[in-house]
Amino acid sequence: MKYSLLKYSLLIVACMFLSPPSFASDMIDGLKSLPVQDAGRIKPFESLARESLQLIYGRQTYKKRSAAEVVFTWMIVPDEWDKTPLVEVSHAGLRDSLKLTDKKNKHFTPIELMGSDRVGLHISELKLKQSRKEKLDSFYQAVKRLNSQLNLYHAFKLGIAVRVAPNKESSDTSWTPVGQLKGAPKEAFKKLTEGFAQSVLASVKGGVAEPTYTVEDFTEAITSYNEGEYFDASRVKAELWLHKFEPFQKAALFYLLSMFVMAIAYFSEKKWIYRTAWGFVILGFLLHTCGFLVRVYIVQRPPVSNMYETVIWAAWGTVFFSFILEFLYKKKIILMAAAFVAAGCLLMASLAPTVLDPSLQPLEAVLRSTFWLVTHVMLIVISYGAFFLAWAIGNLNLVTTLIGEEKYKQQIKDGSQAIYRSVQIGVVLLALGTILGGVWADYSWGRFWGWDPKETWALIALLGYLAVLHAKVAGLIKNFGLSASAVAAFSLVIMAWYGVNFWLGAGLHSYGFGAGGIEKVAIVVIIQLLFVLFVAGARYIRNKP
């Protein structure tokens, strides 16, 4: 960014690397609300900064500093950041191959990586593999990420990553990046940058100065230049609220409280404990719903287009179905299992941003038929919520069986009844979703069924759970068999839900593909199946004459 800010450069460097954290809080809070255009939508600069820092550094803060203040300085003092260990290279094999100076650390300076011949060689190999449409292993997935990291950082250095003003002289709807601003918008952004630097100066001196030029001043200048409003302020504010309030994390806390209180109520006859557990889970559900609806409002669509959003939606469905079943049967185990699932899903979504990307991205072209998105995708994913509930209750039944099958015979029977109803709900929804998926496929791709991996595994999961229901009705399995089957059959859901997108990575559903976490998920599935076999073996030995 070529502005006359040399007199501020040393000051900003000292502030970023030497001064206490959280400087110029008023200015930074204002900077977070700066409207920018990115990934096909208007968002606050805070969102762009968080997503960028998460990709490049691997976290959403840098040494206790917010993403907004860090990323903004990439444009002002890039020479200093070039010499700072900033770019995360988490793949050990890639670090070895690049022959980096300190292979034990995961963060390296941009100048070291950009100056490495081996980085360029690996990127060339990556492009060759992509041109051949070869499936990328973990090594080249890491190379792909490194390429994205360096390209994004370079775009910030050049001032082309941040688009801050519409171009009224062009019919193109894309906004003008900082490095290409001209006339009044350029002068306005220059004043904004100088206001940021002046606030930094005041914080270094131990005071707080009123910014001479704020984001509000900048947006007013652009509105005047554009001869009208150029962004929806309410959506920008809603997205900032989502970052600040973090409703999903608070919902997870209430779900955990409900789970522990319901566990006490499970062995107690005191009604106030049971009602307290209900109160906690309802509070969690309201926060969960609120966060979900805010995301819907921001992007103006049902947010079920990537793995993060489906995890949030499936967890919501688990709690929703548990309300119905708990209200009808009052078995306590239902609500406890649902709270466990919802808390686990929300915490996993919050703690694994590199695998479950929480950013709000525009829909792929094939997903832009909102009717089909609502009917097919949301039905399929919410059916996973019902199966998730059956899985959790099944695990609780297995643990209870291991502790004392005769002693807790009634509790196991109650849990099995809840499993049966949950599987019934899931099968109906999965069947409807699969059929409507065929209708969507005919609408989008011109054929009803094509044995695409996603389609095939959805059918396999449906047939697997139908087999469980038929075995129960026919008397082939009883309470223990139903519990074990509900746990084992959930591996089919994991494959249809996660495995096809993150492991196979093939088929027409490429808009849902991702990478990461394969080894951990595989270990969890194997441990789960071994647990089922262990309980079955222990039960067989115990009941053997």
C-alpha positions as CSV (number, residue, x, y, z in Angstrom):
1,M,0.0,0.0,0.0
2,K,1.8,3.1,-1.3
3,Y,0.8,5.8,1.1
4,S,3.0,8.4,2.8
5,L,3.1,6.4,6.1
6,L,6.8,6.0,6.5
7,K,6.8,8.2,9.5
8,Y,4.4,5.8,11.2
9,S,6.2,2.6,10.2
10,L,8.7,2.3,13.1
11,L,5.9,3.3,15.5
12,I,3.6,0.5,14.3
13,V,6.4,-2.0,14.4
14,A,7.2,-1.1,18.0
15,C,3.6,-1.3,18.9
16,M,3.0,-4.7,17.3
17,F,6.2,-6.4,18.7
18,L,7.1,-4.5,21.8
19,S,4.1,-2.8,23.4
20,P,1.5,-4.5,25.6
21,P,-1.4,-6.2,23.8
22,S,-4.8,-4.7,23.0
23,F,-3.7,-1.2,21.9
24,A,-6.0,1.4,20.6
25,S,-9.1,-0.6,21.4
26,D,-11.6,2.0,20.2
27,M,-9.9,2.2,16.8
28,I,-9.5,-1.5,16.5
29,D,-13.2,-2.1,17.4
30,G,-14.1,0.4,14.7
31,L,-11.7,-1.2,12.2
32,K,-13.4,-4.6,12.8
33,S,-16.6,-3.2,11.4
34,L,-15.1,-1.9,8.2
35,P,-17.2,-3.4,5.3
36,V,-15.1,-5.3,2.8
37,Q,-16.0,-7.5,-0.2
38,D,-14.6,-11.0,-0.1
39,A,-15.6,-14.4,-1.5
40,G,-18.7,-13.0,-3.2
41,R,-20.3,-11.2,-0.3
42,I,-19.9,-8.1,2.0
43,K,-18.5,-8.9,5.4
44,P,-16.8,-7.0,8.3
45,F,-13.1,-6.7,8.1
46,E,-13.0,-8.8,11.3
47,S,-14.3,-11.8,9.4
48,L,-11.7,-11.4,6.6
49,A,-8.9,-10.9,9.2
50,R,-9.9,-14.0,11.2
51,E,-10.2,-16.2,8.2
52,S,-6.9,-14.9,6.8
53,L,-4.9,-15.3,10.1
54,Q,-6.4,-18.7,10.6
55,L,-5.2,-19.9,7.2
56,I,-1.7,-18.3,7.4
57,Y,-0.9,-18.5,11.1
58,G,-3.2,-21.4,12.2
59,R,-5.0,-19.3,14.8
60,Q,-7.4,-16.4,15.0
61,T,-5.1,-14.4,17.3
62,Y,-1.4,-13.5,17.2
63,K,0.3,-13.3,20.6
64,K,-2.9,-12.1,22.3
65,R,-3.6,-9.5,19.5
66,S,-6.8,-9.5,17.5
67,A,-6.8,-10.6,13.9
68,A,-8.0,-7.2,12.7
69,E,-5.0,-5.3,14.1
70,V,-2.5,-7.9,13.0
71,V,-3.8,-8.3,9.4
72,F,-4.2,-4.5,8.9
73,T,-0.5,-4.0,9.6
74,W,0.4,-6.5,6.9
75,M,-0.5,-3.8,4.4
76,I,1.3,-1.0,6.3
77,V,4.6,-2.6,7.4
78,P,5.0,-5.8,5.2
79,D,8.8,-5.6,5.4
80,E,8.7,-6.3,9.1
81,W,6.2,-9.1,8.8
82,D,8.3,-10.7,6.1
83,K,11.0,-11.3,8.8
84,T,8.5,-12.6,11.4
85,P,7.7,-16.4,11.9
86,L,4.1,-16.2,10.7
87,V,3.4,-18.9,8.1
88,E,2.4,-22.2,9.7
89,V,3.7,-25.4,8.1
90,S,2.2,-28.1,10.2
91,H,3.0,-31.1,8.0
92,A,6.3,-32.6,9.3
93,G,7.1,-34.3,6.0
94,L,6.8,-31.0,4.1
95,R,9.0,-29.3,6.7
96,D,11.7,-31.9,6.1
97,S,11.3,-31.7,2.3
98,L,11.7,-27.9,2.3
99,K,14.9,-28.2,4.4
100,L,13.8,-25.3,6.6
101,T,16.2,-23.8,9.1
102,D,14.3,-24.9,12.3
103,K,12.2,-28.0,11.5
104,K,11.0,-28.3,15.1
105,N,9.0,-25.1,14.9
106,K,5.8,-24.9,12.8
107,H,6.0,-21.2,11.9
108,F,8.4,-19.7,9.4
109,T,9.1,-16.3,8.0
110,P,7.4,-15.4,4.6
111,I,10.7,-14.3,3.2
112,E,12.3,-17.7,3.9
113,L,9.5,-19.6,2.3
114,M,9.1,-17.4,-0.7
115,G,12.8,-17.5,-1.3
116,S,13.0,-21.4,-1.2
117,D,13.4,-23.1,-4.6
118,R,11.9,-26.3,-3.1
119,V,8.6,-24.4,-2.4
120,G,8.4,-23.5,-6.0
121,L,9.2,-27.0,-7.1
122,H,6.5,-28.5,-4.9
123,I,3.9,-26.0,-6.1
124,S,4.8,-26.9,-9.7
125,E,4.3,-30.6,-8.9
126,L,1.0,-29.7,-7.2
127,K,-0.3,-27.9,-10.3
128,L,0.7,-30.8,-12.5
129,K,-1.3,-33.2,-10.2
130,Q,-4.3,-30.9,-10.2
131,S,-4.2,-30.6,-14.0
132,R,-4.4,-34.4,-14.2
133,K,-7.2,-34.4,-11.6
134,E,-5.2,-36.7,-9.3
135,K,-6.3,-37.2,-5.7
136,L,-3.9,-35.3,-3.4
137,D,-2.3,-37.2,-0.5
138,S,-1.7,-35.4,2.8
139,F,1.7,-34.1,1.6
140,Y,0.3,-32.3,-1.4
141,Q,-2.7,-31.1,0.6
142,A,-0.1,-29.4,2.8
143,V,1.6,-28.0,-0.3
144,K,-1.8,-26.7,-1.5
145,R,-2.4,-25.0,1.8
146,L,1.1,-23.5,1.8
147,N,0.5,-22.1,-1.7
148,S,-2.8,-20.6,-0.5
149,Q,-1.0,-19.1,2.5
150,L,1.8,-17.4,0.5
151,N,-0.6,-16.2,-2.2
152,L,-2.9,-14.6,0.4
153,Y,-0.1,-13.0,2.3
154,H,1.4,-11.6,-0.9
155,A,-2.1,-10.2,-1.8
156,F,-2.2,-8.3,1.5
157,K,1.3,-6.9,0.9
158,L,0.2,-5.6,-2.5
159,G,-3.0,-4.2,-1.2
160,I,-5.3,-6.3,-3.4
161,A,-6.7,-8.7,-0.7
162,V,-8.9,-6.0,0.9
163,R,-11.7,-4.6,-1.3
164,V,-13.2,-1.5,0.5
165,A,-15.1,0.6,-2.1
166,P,-17.5,0.0,-5.0
167,N,-16.2,1.1,-8.4
168,K,-19.0,3.4,-9.6
169,E,-17.1,4.0,-12.9
170,S,-17.5,0.4,-13.9
171,S,-20.5,-1.9,-14.4
172,D,-18.6,-4.6,-12.6
173,T,-20.0,-5.4,-9.1
174,S,-16.6,-6.2,-7.6
175,W,-15.2,-3.6,-5.2
176,T,-11.9,-1.8,-5.7
177,P,-9.0,-3.1,-3.5
178,V,-7.0,-0.8,-1.3
179,G,-3.9,-0.8,-3.6
180,Q,-6.0,0.4,-6.6
181,L,-8.0,3.1,-5.0
182,K,-8.1,6.5,-6.7
183,G,-9.4,10.0,-6.0
184,A,-11.8,10.5,-3.0
185,P,-11.8,6.8,-1.9
186,K,-8.0,6.8,-1.8
187,E,-7.8,9.9,0.3
188,A,-10.5,8.5,2.6
189,F,-8.6,5.3,3.2
190,K,-5.4,7.2,3.7
191,K,-7.0,9.2,6.5
192,L,-8.4,6.0,8.0
193,T,-4.9,4.5,8.0
194,E,-3.4,7.6,9.6
195,G,-6.1,7.6,12.2
196,F,-5.1,4.0,13.1
197,A,-1.5,5.0,13.4
198,Q,-2.3,8.0,15.6
199,S,-4.3,5.8,17.9
200,V,-1.3,3.4,18.1
201,L,0.9,6.4,19.0
202,A,-1.5,7.3,21.9
203,S,-1.6,3.8,23.2
204,V,2.3,3.5,23.2
205,K,2.4,6.7,25.3
206,G,0.0,5.1,27.8
207,G,-3.1,7.1,26.8
208,V,-6.1,6.7,24.7
209,A,-6.7,9.2,21.9
210,E,-10.0,9.9,20.2
211,P,-9.4,8.8,16.6
212,T,-9.3,11.7,14.2
213,Y,-10.8,9.7,11.4
214,T,-13.0,6.6,12.1
215,V,-14.5,3.8,10.1
216,E,-17.8,5.6,10.3
217,D,-16.2,8.7,8.6
218,F,-14.8,6.4,5.9
219,T,-18.2,4.7,5.2
220,E,-19.9,8.1,5.1
221,A,-17.3,9.3,2.6
222,I,-17.7,6.2,0.4
223,T,-21.5,6.5,0.6
224,S,-21.3,10.1,-0.5
225,Y,-18.9,9.2,-3.3
226,N,-21.1,6.3,-4.4
227,E,-24.2,8.5,-4.2
228,G,-26.0,6.1,-2.0
229,E,-25.7,3.2,0.5
230,Y,-23.3,0.6,-0.7
231,F,-23.6,-2.2,1.9
232,D,-26.2,-3.7,4.4
233,A,-25.0,-2.4,7.8
234,S,-27.4,-4.7,9.7
235,R,-25.8,-7.9,8.3
236,V,-22.3,-6.6,9.1
237,K,-23.4,-5.9,12.7
238,A,-25.0,-9.3,12.9
239,E,-21.7,-11.0,11.8
240,L,-19.7,-8.9,14.3
241,W,-22.2,-10.0,17.1
242,L,-21.7,-13.6,16.0
243,H,-17.9,-13.3,16.5
244,K,-18.2,-11.4,19.8
245,F,-21.0,-13.3,21.5
246,E,-20.1,-16.8,20.3
247,P,-23.6,-18.4,20.8
248,F,-22.5,-21.9,19.9
249,Q,-19.8,-22.0,22.6
250,K,-22.2,-20.7,25.2
251,A,-24.8,-23.3,24.0
252,A,-22.2,-26.0,24.4
253,L,-21.7,-24.9,28.0
254,F,-25.4,-25.2,28.9
255,Y,-25.6,-28.6,27.2
256,L,-22.7,-29.8,29.3
257,L,-24.4,-28.5,32.5
258,S,-27.7,-30.2,31.4
259,M,-25.8,-33.5,30.8
260,F,-24.2,-33.6,34.3
261,V,-27.4,-32.6,36.0
262,M,-29.5,-35.1,34.1
263,A,-26.9,-37.8,35.0
264,I,-27.7,-37.0,38.7
265,A,-31.4,-37.0,37.9
266,Y,-31.0,-40.4,36.3
267,F,-30.3,-42.0,39.7
268,S,-32.5,-39.7,41.7
269,E,-36.3,-39.3,42.1
270,K,-36.1,-35.6,42.9
271,K,-38.1,-33.7,40.3
272,W,-36.3,-30.4,40.8
273,I,-33.1,-31.9,39.6
274,Y,-34.9,-33.2,36.5
275,R,-36.5,-29.8,35.8
276,T,-33.1,-28.1,36.3
277,A,-31.6,-30.3,33.6
278,W,-34.5,-29.4,31.3
279,G,-33.9,-25.7,32.0
280,F,-30.2,-25.9,31.1
281,V,-30.8,-27.8,27.8
282,I,-33.6,-25.4,26.8
283,L,-31.2,-22.4,27.3
284,G,-28.6,-24.2,25.3
285,F,-31.1,-25.0,22.5
286,L,-32.3,-21.3,22.4
287,L,-28.7,-20.1,22.0
288,H,-28.0,-22.8,19.5
289,T,-31.1,-21.8,17.5
290,C,-30.2,-18.1,17.8
291,G,-26.7,-18.6,16.4
292,F,-28.1,-20.7,13.6
293,L,-30.7,-18.1,12.6
294,V,-28.2,-15.3,12.7
295,R,-26.0,-17.2,10.2
296,V,-29.2,-17.7,8.0
297,Y,-29.8,-14.0,8.2
298,I,-26.3,-13.1,7.3
299,V,-26.0,-15.2,4.2
300,Q,-29.8,-15.3,3.3
301,R,-29.8,-19.1,2.9
302,P,-30.0,-22.2,5.0
303,P,-26.4,-22.7,6.2
304,V,-25.9,-26.4,5.4
305,S,-23.4,-26.1,2.6
306,N,-20.2,-27.3,4.3
307,M,-19.1,-29.7,7.0
308,Y,-19.1,-27.1,9.8
309,E,-22.7,-26.1,9.1
310,T,-23.9,-29.7,8.8
311,V,-22.4,-30.5,12.2
312,I,-24.2,-27.5,13.8
313,W,-27.5,-28.5,12.1
314,A,-27.2,-32.2,13.0
315,A,-26.6,-31.4,16.6
316,W,-29.6,-29.1,16.6
317,G,-31.7,-32.0,15.2
318,T,-30.4,-34.3,17.9
319,V,-31.7,-32.0,20.6
320,F,-34.9,-31.3,18.8
321,F,-35.8,-35.0,18.5
322,S,-34.8,-35.6,22.1
323,F,-37.3,-33.0,23.2
324,I,-40.1,-34.9,21.4
325,L,-39.0,-38.3,22.7
326,E,-38.3,-37.1,26.3
327,F,-41.6,-35.4,26.4
328,L,-43.4,-38.6,25.3
329,Y,-41.5,-41.2,27.3
330,K,-39.7,-39.2,30.2
331,K,-36.8,-41.7,30.2
332,K,-34.1,-39.1,31.2
333,I,-31.5,-41.0,29.3
334,I,-32.8,-39.4,26.1
335,L,-32.1,-35.8,27.1
336,M,-28.8,-36.8,28.7
337,A,-27.6,-38.4,25.5
338,A,-28.7,-35.5,23.3
339,A,-26.9,-33.0,25.5
340,F,-23.8,-35.0,25.2
341,V,-24.0,-35.2,21.4
342,A,-24.8,-31.5,21.0
343,A,-22.0,-30.3,23.4
344,G,-19.5,-32.6,21.7
345,C,-20.5,-31.4,18.2
346,L,-20.4,-27.7,19.1
347,L,-17.1,-27.9,20.9
348,M,-15.6,-29.9,18.0
349,A,-16.8,-27.3,15.5
350,S,-15.2,-24.5,17.6
351,L,-11.9,-26.3,18.3
352,A,-11.1,-27.6,14.8
353,P,-11.4,-24.6,12.5
354,T,-8.8,-26.0,10.0
355,V,-11.0,-29.1,9.4
356,L,-14.5,-27.6,10.1
357,D,-14.3,-24.2,8.4
358,P,-16.7,-21.8,10.2
359,S,-16.5,-19.0,7.6
360,L,-19.6,-18.0,5.7
361,Q,-19.0,-18.7,2.1
362,P,-21.3,-18.3,-1.0
363,L,-23.1,-21.3,-2.3
364,E,-21.7,-23.4,-5.1
365,A,-23.8,-23.0,-8.3
366,V,-25.4,-26.4,-8.0
367,L,-26.6,-25.5,-4.5
368,R,-28.3,-22.2,-5.4
369,S,-31.7,-23.8,-5.9
370,T,-32.9,-23.0,-2.3
371,F,-35.9,-25.3,-2.5
372,W,-33.7,-28.3,-3.2
373,L,-31.1,-27.3,-0.7
374,V,-33.8,-27.1,2.0
375,T,-35.6,-30.3,1.1
376,H,-32.7,-32.6,0.3
377,V,-29.7,-31.5,2.2
378,M,-31.4,-30.4,5.3
379,L,-33.5,-33.6,5.5
380,I,-30.4,-35.8,5.0
381,V,-28.3,-34.0,7.6
382,I,-31.1,-33.8,10.2
383,S,-31.6,-37.5,9.8
384,Y,-28.0,-37.9,11.0
385,G,-29.1,-36.1,14.2
386,A,-31.6,-38.8,14.9
387,F,-29.0,-41.5,14.3
388,F,-26.6,-39.5,16.5
389,L,-29.1,-39.7,19.3
390,A,-29.5,-43.4,18.8
391,W,-25.7,-43.8,18.9
392,A,-25.3,-41.9,22.1
393,I,-28.1,-43.8,23.9
394,G,-26.7,-47.1,22.5
395,N,-23.3,-46.3,24.1
396,L,-24.9,-45.4,27.4
397,N,-26.8,-48.8,27.2
398,L,-23.5,-50.6,26.5
399,V,-21.8,-49.0,29.5
400,T,-24.8,-49.8,31.7
401,T,-24.7,-53.4,30.4
402,L,-21.0,-53.6,31.3
403,I,-21.7,-52.3,34.8
404,G,-24.7,-54.5,35.6
405,E,-27.1,-55.8,33.1
406,E,-29.5,-57.3,35.6
407,K,-29.3,-54.4,38.1
408,Y,-30.2,-51.8,35.4
409,K,-32.5,-54.0,33.3
410,Q,-35.3,-51.4,33.3
411,Q,-32.9,-48.5,32.3
412,I,-31.5,-50.6,29.4
413,K,-35.1,-51.4,28.3
414,D,-36.0,-47.7,28.3
415,G,-32.9,-46.8,26.4
416,S,-33.6,-49.5,23.8
417,Q,-37.1,-48.1,23.3
418,A,-35.7,-44.6,22.7
419,I,-33.1,-46.1,20.3
420,Y,-35.8,-47.8,18.3
421,R,-37.9,-44.6,18.0
422,S,-34.8,-42.5,17.1
423,V,-33.8,-44.9,14.3
424,Q,-37.4,-44.9,13.0
425,I,-37.2,-41.1,12.7
426,G,-33.8,-41.2,11.1
427,V,-34.8,-43.8,8.5
428,V,-37.9,-41.9,7.4
429,L,-35.9,-38.6,7.0
430,L,-33.0,-40.3,5.3
431,A,-35.3,-42.1,2.9
432,L,-37.1,-38.9,2.0
433,G,-33.8,-37.0,1.7
434,T,-32.4,-39.7,-0.6
435,I,-35.4,-39.7,-2.9
436,L,-35.5,-35.9,-3.1
437,G,-31.7,-36.0,-3.8
438,G,-32.5,-38.1,-6.8
439,V,-35.1,-35.5,-7.9
440,W,-32.4,-32.8,-7.4
441,A,-29.9,-34.8,-9.3
442,D,-32.3,-35.1,-12.2
443,Y,-32.9,-31.3,-12.0
444,S,-29.2,-30.4,-11.8
445,W,-27.3,-33.2,-13.6
446,G,-30.0,-34.7,-15.8
447,R,-30.2,-38.1,-14.2
448,F,-32.0,-39.5,-11.1
449,W,-29.4,-41.9,-9.9
450,G,-25.8,-42.5,-11.0
451,W,-24.1,-44.5,-8.2
452,D,-22.1,-41.5,-7.2
453,P,-20.1,-42.2,-4.0
454,K,-22.3,-39.8,-1.9
455,E,-25.5,-41.4,-3.3
456,T,-24.2,-44.9,-2.8
457,W,-23.2,-44.4,0.8
458,A,-26.4,-42.7,1.7
459,L,-28.2,-45.7,0.3
460,I,-25.9,-48.1,2.2
461,A,-26.6,-46.2,5.5
462,L,-30.3,-46.3,4.8
463,L,-30.3,-50.1,4.1
464,G,-28.1,-50.7,7.2
465,Y,-30.6,-49.0,9.5
466,L,-33.5,-50.7,7.8
467,A,-31.8,-54.0,8.5
468,V,-31.6,-53.0,12.2
469,L,-35.3,-52.1,12.4
470,H,-36.3,-55.4,10.6
471,A,-34.1,-57.4,12.9
472,K,-35.7,-55.9,15.9
473,V,-39.3,-56.4,14.6
474,A,-38.4,-60.0,13.6
475,G,-37.0,-60.7,17.1
476,L,-33.5,-61.4,15.8
477,I,-32.1,-58.8,18.2
478,K,-33.3,-57.7,21.5
479,N,-32.3,-54.8,23.8
480,F,-28.5,-55.5,23.8
481,G,-28.5,-56.3,20.1
482,L,-30.4,-53.1,19.2
483,S,-27.9,-51.0,21.3
484,A,-24.9,-52.6,19.7
485,S,-26.4,-52.2,16.2
486,A,-27.2,-48.5,16.8
487,V,-23.6,-47.9,17.7
488,A,-22.0,-50.0,15.0
489,A,-24.4,-48.7,12.2
490,F,-23.4,-45.1,13.0
491,S,-20.1,-45.9,11.2
492,L,-22.1,-46.0,8.0
493,V,-23.3,-42.5,8.7
494,I,-19.7,-41.4,9.4
495,M,-18.7,-42.8,6.0
496,A,-21.6,-41.1,4.2
497,W,-21.2,-37.9,6.0
498,Y,-17.5,-37.5,6.5
499,G,-15.7,-40.3,4.7
500,V,-16.9,-39.6,1.2
501,N,-16.0,-35.9,1.4
502,F,-12.7,-36.1,3.3
503,W,-11.4,-39.5,2.5
504,L,-12.7,-40.7,-0.9
505,G,-12.9,-37.1,-2.3
506,A,-14.5,-38.4,-5.5
507,G,-17.8,-37.8,-7.3
508,L,-20.1,-35.0,-8.3
509,H,-20.6,-33.7,-4.8
510,S,-17.2,-32.0,-4.9
511,Y,-18.6,-28.8,-3.4
512,G,-18.6,-30.6,0.0
513,F,-15.0,-32.0,-0.2
514,G,-12.4,-31.2,2.4
515,A,-9.3,-32.4,4.1
516,G,-8.0,-33.2,7.5
517,G,-8.8,-35.3,10.5
518,I,-8.9,-38.6,8.6
519,E,-6.6,-40.5,11.0
520,K,-8.3,-39.2,14.1
521,V,-11.8,-40.1,12.8
522,A,-10.6,-43.6,11.7
523,I,-9.1,-44.2,15.2
524,V,-12.4,-43.1,16.9
525,V,-14.4,-45.5,14.6
526,I,-12.1,-48.4,15.3
527,I,-12.1,-47.8,19.0
528,Q,-15.9,-47.6,19.0
529,L,-16.3,-50.9,17.1
530,L,-13.8,-52.6,19.4
531,F,-15.8,-51.3,22.4
532,V,-18.9,-53.0,21.0
533,L,-17.0,-56.3,20.6
534,F,-15.6,-56.0,24.1
535,V,-18.9,-55.5,25.7
536,A,-20.4,-58.3,23.6
537,G,-17.6,-60.6,24.7
538,A,-17.8,-59.6,28.4
539,R,-21.6,-60.2,28.3
540,Y,-21.1,-63.6,26.6
541,I,-18.6,-64.7,29.2
542,R,-20.8,-63.4,32.1
543,N,-23.9,-65.2,30.8
544,K,-22.1,-68.4,29.8
545,P,-23.3,-71.4,31.9
